[in-house]
Amino acid sequence: MSKFIPSKKHQPCEICGDTSGKCRTHQDGEILLCMSFSGSKFGEIQNGYKCIKEDKGKGWSTWKIDNTQEWTQQQRSEWKQRLEARRRQQAKQDEARASRALSERQKHEQYQKMLAELDLHPDDR
């Protein structure tokens, strides 16, 4: 099983420089887990490393050495097309979610119904 080694004084995180042990480096050194840049988005580049997986509530994001200089023009254009397709799909999902949501007036009415059903404790009156 592969292991991640915590950052330490003599082996700091290559992305943020942390030495407290919060960040991790894979045994082979190709993959890093960084807590300092856990809020980074996919594709973001920091200190020569590219974010390949965003933080999903675990506390750190996953990073790999940035090799975008080695990409051919065709690979770059294909990646951009896939990225645009993902963004369009996400926009459609967001729009569908928004259309299913209640309007401000409907939300207000629902909150009023819930509050009307609740009783106030006599000590709070």
C-alpha positions in Angstrom: 0.0 0.0 0.0 1.3 3.5 -0.9 2.0 5.9 1.9 1.9 9.6 2.3 4.7 11.2 4.3 3.9 14.2 6.5 5.9 17.4 5.9 8.6 18.1 8.5 11.4 20.5 9.2 13.9 18.7 6.9 11.2 17.9 4.3 8.9 20.9 3.9 5.8 21.0 1.7 7.0 21.9 -1.8 3.9 24.0 -2.4 3.4 26.1 0.7 6.6 25.4 2.7 4.8 24.0 5.7 6.9 22.1 8.2 4.3 21.4 10.9 3.2 18.0 9.3 -0.2 19.3 8.0 0.8 18.6 4.3 1.7 15.2 2.8 3.9 13.9 0.0 3.5 10.5 -1.7 6.4 8.1 -1.4 7.3 8.5 -5.1 7.1 12.3 -4.7 4.6 12.8 -7.6 1.5 13.6 -5.6 1.2 16.1 -2.8 -1.7 16.8 -0.4 -1.6 20.5 0.8 -3.7 22.0 3.5 -2.5 25.6 3.1 -4.0 25.7 -0.4 -7.0 23.5 0.3 -9.3 26.1 -1.1 -7.7 25.9 -4.6 -9.8 25.1 -7.6 -9.0 22.3 -10.2 -6.3 23.4 -12.6 -5.0 26.2 -10.4 -1.2 26.4 -10.3 0.9 27.2 -7.2 4.8 27.1 -7.1 5.1 24.7 -10.1 2.3 22.4 -9.0 -1.2 22.0 -10.4 -4.3 21.2 -8.4 -5.7 18.0 -9.7 -8.4 17.4 -7.1 -10.2 20.0 -5.0 -10.8 19.8 -1.3 -14.1 18.0 -0.7 -14.2 18.6 3.1 -11.2 16.5 3.9 -8.9 19.5 4.6 -6.5 19.3 1.7 -6.3 19.4 -2.0 -4.3 17.1 -4.3 -1.5 18.4 -6.4 0.8 17.2 -9.1 3.8 18.7 -10.9 2.6 21.1 -13.5 3.5 19.8 -17.0 1.3 22.0 -19.1 4.4 23.2 -21.0 4.8 19.7 -22.4 1.2 19.6 -23.9 0.8 19.8 -27.6 -1.6 22.4 -29.0 -4.1 19.7 -29.9 -4.1 18.3 -26.3 -4.5 21.9 -25.0 -7.5 22.6 -27.3 -9.1 19.2 -26.4 -8.8 20.0 -22.7 -10.3 23.4 -23.2 -13.3 21.9 -25.1 -13.8 19.4 -22.3 -13.6 22.2 -19.7 -16.2 24.3 -21.6 -18.5 21.3 -21.9 -18.3 20.7 -18.2 -19.0 24.4 -17.5 -22.0 24.3 -19.8 -23.3 21.2 -18.1 -22.8 22.7 -14.6 -24.6 25.9 -15.8 -27.6 23.8 -17.0 -27.7 21.9 -13.6 -27.5 25.2 -11.7 -30.3 26.6 -13.9 -32.5 23.5 -13.4 -31.9 23.7 -9.6 -32.8 27.4 -9.5 -36.0 26.7 -11.5 -37.1 24.1 -9.0 -36.5 26.4 -6.0 -39.2 28.3 -4.3 -39.7 32.0 -5.0 -39.1 34.5 -2.1 -42.8 34.8 -1.5 -43.3 31.0 -1.4 -40.4 30.6 1.0 -41.9 33.3 3.2 -45.3 31.6 3.2 -43.7 28.2 4.1 -41.6 29.7 6.9 -44.8 31.4 8.3 -46.6 28.0 8.2 -43.8 26.3 10.1 -43.6 29.1 12.7 -47.4 29.0 13.2 -47.2 25.3 14.1 -44.5 25.9 16.7 -45.4 26.8 20.3 -43.4 29.1 22.4 -42.4 27.9 25.8 -44.2 29.9 28.6 -40.8 31.0 30.1 -40.0 32.6 26.7 -43.2 34.7 26.5 
